[in-house]
C-alpha cells in the first residue's frame, strides 16, 4: 500500500515551524523537529520537505549553531511566574532577532548578486526605480 503524501506547507505552517525553531531548547535534530510539528499539526512531513524551504533550512541551521555554542549551565528559575514568562519571551525575541538578522544578511547578498547582474545586462538604476504599471481595474477581457 502506498504511503499518503503530506499536504504542501502553507504559509501558516511555515511560520509556525520557524516559531517552533525560535522557541527550541535542548537537543535539536530534524527528527525531533518533525516529531514536534507532527504533534502540533497532526501532519508528518519529511526532512527533505523542510530542507526545500530556505526559511526553515536557514532557521534550523542557525538554531543548531546557536545551541551548539550555548553554555549549558543551569540558571536558577525566578519564583515569580510573570518574571519567568518575561524571561522566556526575551529568549524567544532574541532567537527571532538572530534569525531575522541572518535572513536579512542572505537577502543583502542576493541583492548584491542581482545588482551586479543587472549592471552587466545594461539595466540602469533609473530603469530599476521606475514605478510599476497601474492595474487596469474594471476592464475584464472577453466579458460583455
C-alpha positions in Angstrom: 0.0 0.0 0.0 1.3 3.4 -0.9 2.0 5.9 1.8 -0.1 9.2 1.6 1.9 12.3 0.9 1.7 15.2 3.4 0.0 18.3 2.2 2.1 21.2 1.0 3.4 23.6 3.6 1.0 26.6 3.9 2.4 30.0 4.9 0.7 29.5 8.3 2.5 26.2 9.0 5.8 27.5 7.6 5.7 30.4 10.0 4.7 28.0 12.9 7.7 25.8 12.1 10.0 28.8 12.2 8.5 29.9 15.6 9.0 26.4 16.9 12.6 26.7 16.0 12.9 30.1 17.6 11.5 28.7 20.9 13.6 25.5 20.7 15.5 24.5 23.8 17.8 21.4 24.1 19.0 19.0 21.6 17.8 19.7 18.0 17.6 17.2 15.2 15.5 17.0 12.1 13.7 14.0 13.6 12.9 15.9 16.8 11.6 18.9 14.8 9.5 16.7 12.6 8.0 15.0 15.7 7.1 18.4 17.3 5.4 19.5 14.0 3.6 16.2 13.9 2.5 16.6 17.5 1.3 20.2 16.9 -0.4 19.8 13.5 -1.0 16.1 13.1 0.8 16.1 9.8 4.0 14.1 9.2 6.4 15.9 6.9 9.8 14.7 5.8 13.2 16.3 6.4 13.6 16.7 2.7 10.3 18.7 2.5 11.6 21.1 5.2 15.0 21.4 3.6 13.3 22.6 0.4 12.2 25.8 2.2 15.2 28.1 2.7 13.5 29.9 5.6 13.2 26.6 7.5 16.6 25.3 6.5 18.3 28.6 7.5 16.4 28.9 10.8 17.3 25.2 11.6 21.0 25.7 10.8 21.2 28.9 12.8 19.4 27.4 15.8 21.6 24.3 15.7 24.7 26.5 15.6 23.4 28.7 18.4 22.6 25.6 20.6 26.0 24.1 19.9 27.7 27.3 21.2 25.4 27.8 24.1 26.6 27.2 27.7 24.6 24.5 29.4 25.0 25.9 33.0 21.7 25.8 34.8 20.5 29.3 35.8 18.1 29.4 38.7 14.4 30.0 37.9 12.8 33.1 39.4 9.9 32.3 41.7 7.6 34.9 40.2 5.6 33.4 37.2 5.5 36.8 35.5 9.2 37.1 35.6 9.7 33.6 34.2 7.2 34.3 31.4 9.0 37.6 30.6 12.4 35.8 30.5 11.0 33.2 28.2 9.6 35.9 25.9 13.0 37.7 25.9 14.7 34.4 24.8 12.1 33.9 22.0 12.7 37.5 20.9 16.5 37.1 20.9 16.2 33.9 18.8 13.8 35.7 16.4 16.1 38.7 16.1 19.1 36.5 15.4 17.2 34.5 12.7 15.9 37.7 11.1 19.4 39.2 11.0 20.6 36.1 9.3 17.8 36.2 6.8 18.5 39.9 6.2 22.2 39.1 5.5 21.2 36.5 2.9 18.8 38.9 1.2 21.5 41.6 1.1 23.9 39.1 -0.5 21.1 38.2 -3.0 20.6 41.9 -3.8 24.3 42.4 -4.5 24.2 39.5 -6.9 21.1 41.0 -8.6 22.6 44.5 -8.8 25.8 43.1 -10.4 23.8 41.0 -12.9 21.6 44.0 -13.8 24.6 46.2 -14.3 26.2 43.6 -16.6 23.0 43.5 -18.7 22.8 47.3 -19.0 19.9 47.9 -16.7 20.2 51.3 -15.2 19.2 52.5 -11.7 16.5 54.7 -13.3 15.1 51.6 -15.0 15.0 49.7 -11.7 13.4 52.5 -9.8 10.6 53.2 -12.4 7.1 52.7 -10.9 5.1 49.6 -11.5 2.3 50.0 -14.1 -1.1 50.7 -12.7 -3.6 47.8 -12.7 -6.4 48.2 -15.2 -9.4 47.7 -12.9 -12.9 47.3 -14.2 -11.7 46.2 -17.7 -12.2 42.5 -18.0 -11.3 40.7 -21.1 -13.9 38.8 -23.0 -16.8 39.6 -20.7 -19.7 41.6 -22.0 
